[in-house]
Amino acid sequence: MKEIIEIKRKEFEVIEQLGDRSYKVERKGKVYFLKDFGDDVKGFQKIIKNQEILRNCGFTMPKVYMWDKNANIFVVDYIDGENVFDILVKQDLNEDIYPKLFEMAWYAKKARNYIDFDPVNFKFLDGKLYYLPYIMVEFDSKRDFLVKDLPYWFFTKDFVKLAHSRQIDVDEKRLLNDFEMNKKMTLIAIKYYR
């Protein structure tokens, strides 16, 4: 028998558990992501606040379906498909991703916020780059997007190290030499960085 989670008299059928208290659920033929914060009231309040700030800053995120402040449960549309990290493990990213990535970095910096630019936190679907975890902290000038984060969005030595740290083998024959990779990243940055 399928597990049912009820929120405000609406039933969600659990399709699969995705993480600690996180679920892929279905209601009336539509798929959602559900996060049950349990007793973590501060965590629940933070995600509600962060999603509002990030959305107002121009970030594309899954649409919020509902939340229940009594049960500390948050429900958003489920964005299907592979995350950017998984795509990059297999192939170079489509250049359509980069203008959206640089736009997000610009919005975050202007709002004096820092988001976690790990490619695993993003999905690219229907021409939109979605930021999924709603994680945001105060801006730190020491963590420059171009220097610290951008190398993880190309098949670089840094990306290979990141993949290995996650016990994922990658075809290192795809690596360009340092000069060619720096040239490629610089040209993309010049083209799309504001």
C-alpha positions in Angstrom: 0.0 0.0 0.0 1.3 3.4 -1.0 2.2 5.9 1.8 -0.1 9.0 1.9 0.9 12.4 3.4 -2.0 14.6 4.2 -1.6 18.4 4.3 -4.6 20.7 4.9 -7.0 18.0 3.9 -5.1 17.3 0.6 -3.6 13.9 0.1 -0.2 13.4 -1.6 0.8 9.8 -2.6 4.5 9.1 -2.0 6.2 8.0 -5.2 9.7 7.8 -3.7 11.8 9.1 -0.8 14.5 11.4 -2.1 16.4 12.2 1.1 15.9 12.8 4.8 12.2 13.8 5.1 12.1 14.7 1.4 9.7 13.0 -1.0 8.6 12.9 -4.6 4.8 12.9 -4.3 1.8 12.9 -6.6 -1.6 14.6 -6.3 -4.3 14.4 -9.0 -1.7 13.3 -11.6 0.8 16.1 -10.9 4.2 15.4 -9.4 5.6 17.5 -6.5 8.6 17.8 -4.3 7.6 17.6 -0.6 9.9 18.5 2.3 8.7 17.7 5.9 10.7 19.8 8.3 9.2 18.0 11.4 10.3 19.9 14.5 12.8 22.1 12.6 10.6 25.3 12.8 13.6 27.6 12.0 14.5 25.5 8.9 10.9 25.7 7.7 10.7 29.5 8.3 14.1 30.0 6.6 13.0 28.1 3.4 9.8 30.2 3.2 11.8 33.4 3.6 14.5 32.4 1.2 12.2 31.3 -1.6 10.5 34.7 -1.4 13.8 36.7 -1.5 15.3 34.5 -4.3 12.1 34.8 -6.4 12.1 38.6 -5.9 15.7 38.7 -7.0 14.8 37.1 -10.3 15.7 33.4 -9.7 13.8 30.7 -11.5 12.7 28.1 -8.9 10.0 25.5 -8.8 6.5 27.0 -8.2 5.4 26.7 -4.6 2.2 24.7 -4.5 1.5 25.1 -0.8 3.0 25.0 2.7 1.7 24.3 6.1 3.2 26.3 8.9 1.5 24.1 11.6 3.1 20.9 10.2 6.2 22.5 8.8 5.8 21.0 5.4 6.7 22.7 2.1 5.5 21.5 -1.4 6.7 22.7 -4.7 6.5 21.5 -8.4 8.9 18.7 -9.1 11.4 19.5 -11.8 12.1 16.4 -13.7 15.4 15.4 -15.4 19.0 15.4 -14.6 20.8 18.0 -12.6 23.6 20.1 -14.3 26.3 18.1 -12.5 25.0 14.8 -14.0 24.8 16.3 -17.5 28.4 17.6 -17.3 29.6 14.2 -16.2 28.6 12.9 -19.6 29.0 15.8 -21.9 29.8 19.5 -22.1 26.9 21.9 -21.2 24.9 23.6 -23.9 25.9 27.2 -24.1 22.2 28.2 -23.5 22.8 27.5 -19.8 25.5 30.1 -19.3 23.6 33.4 -19.8 21.1 32.1 -17.2 23.9 31.1 -14.8 25.6 34.5 -15.0 22.2 36.3 -14.6 21.6 34.3 -11.3 25.1 35.2 -10.1 24.5 38.8 -10.9 21.2 38.9 -9.1 22.6 37.2 -6.0 25.5 39.6 -5.8 23.2 42.7 -6.3 21.0 41.4 -3.5 24.1 40.8 -1.3 23.3 37.1 -1.1 25.3 34.1 -1.9 23.8 30.9 -3.3 25.4 27.5 -3.5 26.5 27.3 -7.2 27.3 23.6 -7.0 25.9 22.2 -10.4 24.1 19.5 -8.5 21.8 22.2 -7.2 20.5 23.2 -10.6 18.4 21.7 -13.3 18.0 23.0 -16.9 14.6 22.3 -18.4 12.7 23.9 -21.2 15.3 26.7 -21.5 15.1 27.6 -17.8 17.8 27.1 -15.2 16.2 26.2 -11.9 17.9 26.7 -8.6 16.5 23.9 -6.3 17.7 23.9 -2.7 16.6 27.5 -1.7 19.9 27.8 0.2 21.1 31.3 0.6 23.5 33.0 2.9 24.9 36.5 3.3 27.2 37.6 0.5 30.9 36.9 1.1 33.3 38.9 -1.1 36.0 36.2 -0.6 33.8 33.7 -2.5 33.9 35.2 -6.0 31.7 33.4 -8.5 34.1 33.7 -11.4 37.0 32.3 -9.5 35.5 29.8 -7.1 32.3 28.5 -8.7 32.5 28.9 -12.5 35.2 26.2 -12.9 32.7 23.6 -11.7 30.4 24.5 -14.7 32.9 23.3 -17.2 34.7 19.9 -17.6 37.8 21.2 -15.7 40.3 19.6 -13.4 38.3 21.1 -10.5 35.1 19.4 -11.8 36.9 16.1 -12.2 38.1 16.4 -8.5 34.6 17.2 -7.5 33.2 14.1 -9.4 35.9 11.9 -7.8 35.0 13.2 -4.3 31.5 12.0 -5.0 32.8 8.6 -6.1 31.9 9.2 -9.8 34.3 8.2 -12.5 34.6 10.5 -15.5 36.3 10.3 -18.9 39.3 12.4 -18.3 40.2 12.2 -22.0 37.6 15.0 -22.4 39.8 17.4 -20.4 41.3 20.3 -22.4 44.7 21.6 -21.6 44.8 24.5 -19.1 45.3 27.1 -21.8 42.3 25.9 -23.9 40.0 25.5 -20.9 40.9 29.0 -19.6 40.3 30.4 -23.0 36.9 28.7 -23.2 35.8 29.9 -19.8 37.1 33.4 -20.4 35.2 33.7 -23.7 32.0 32.5 -22.0 32.5 34.9 -19.1 33.2 37.9 -21.5 30.1 37.0 -23.5 27.7 36.7 -20.6 29.1 38.3 -17.4 27.6 41.6 -16.4 
